[in-house]
Amino acid sequence: MARYYCGRCALIYIALSTLCLAKAIAQDSNELTVADYHYLPATEVKTLQVEGQPVPALLRPWLGKKHLGLAIIVADFSARADEAGVTNYLRQQLNHSGWATLALTPPSLNSPPYFVTKADDINQAGKQTSSQAADQETADFSPQQLADNHQQQQKFLQDSMMQLDSLGKAFSGKRMLITFGQSANLAVELLAKQGIPAPEILVVVNPYSDIESINNQLAAKLATLTTPVLDLQSQDGSAASIATQAQRLTLAPANAPKRYSQQVLALDLSLKVTWENSLKLIEGFVRRINSN
């Protein structure tokens, strides 16, 4: 009888532990809300409905007499819409260059899966269920999990981009999409298959995917776009973005400065002087596209 009750207690303990772990995972992956941007003017913080959930977006009007259009800014995965550094710098400074700016909440990086012992498996202790050798490192994600995560991230960005008219309708003119890191790769993928409306100008900053097979396709997909592309690469970009830099340039349309321009930033993107240089490069590319 004592053994029976011990077994029951063990099952209850496992069930409660699993429930607590599930709650912890949910807390760890909290999405940012409008309240997280309480330090910004209320008129600047907007909301999109993405996958049935309210998601913050930050809208700033153009300043001055020049009105060129709307610049949509998407930071790297899991960053804030006003991520400190070049992202927020462009969000604020482009307003003086004739652009309203709309900074979207980027897709999230998914945490590695948690493995919880099922209650039915308690009495099977010692039974091997994995073919992986003991001295091999356990992969954070299986290939199927990577594919599912990637598809979910695509859908998140796609749903966000499809709602731009509701927020940007007051700002007529061109649409410029500025993307960073893995969000940049995601934008290229969606544009290549016409999954999102094509902007008049696309800016990619250190584009890459942490899935090697997808990263290997980035340069080829970028070359298929008819949208004018400004490709910025910094020395402190990810190894995956640096790995495709030469191929992105090689596969780009030749002698077509209005179709593609790659600029290698002399200094790290963490430096303010590089933020300023990035702004100048964007402004220069816009002038080139707008010239006859």
GIRANOR-V729289 format. One record per run of one state. SS is the DSSP state (h for helix, s for strand, l for the rest). FROM is the first residue (numbers start at 1). LEN is the number of residues. Records with the same first field share a line. If there is no record, write none. Layout:
SS->FROM-LEN + FROM-LEN
This chain:
l->1-1 + 29-5 + 38-4 + 51-2 + 61-8 + 75-11 + 98-1 + 105-14 + 125-18 + 162-2 + 169-5 + 193-8 + 206-6 + 216-2 + 225-3 + 234-5 + 252-8 + 265-7 + 291-2
h->2-27 + 34-4 + 42-3 + 86-12 + 119-6 + 143-19 + 164-5 + 181-12 + 212-4 + 218-7 + 239-13 + 272-19
s->45-6 + 53-8 + 69-6 + 99-6 + 174-7 + 201-5 + 228-6 + 260-5
